Amino acid sequence: MQEAWIQLQCPDCTTEWEQRLSELPASGERFQCDHCDAYTPTAEFAKTTRDLEVLREMNGEE
């Protein structure tokens, strides 16, 4: 099975990067930006609607 990656963008500093889905908390849990230390729900870091959908699907969220 291939590892899933999603695109992230910090809502505060707008830095963009990709990260393995398995390394991320669920969409409603808090996640911290390594670049500016923003600390908000993971869902707010999803760059695109599709990235948010994948994040939610992989965590069993509807």
PyMOL commands that set and color helices and strands:
alter all, ss='L'
color gray80, all
select helices_A, chain A and resi 21-23+42-45+49-58
alter helices_A, ss='H'
color red, helices_A
select strands_A, chain A and resi 5-9+16-20+30-32+39-41
alter strands_A, ss='S'
color yellow, strands_A
deselect
rebuild
show_as cartoon
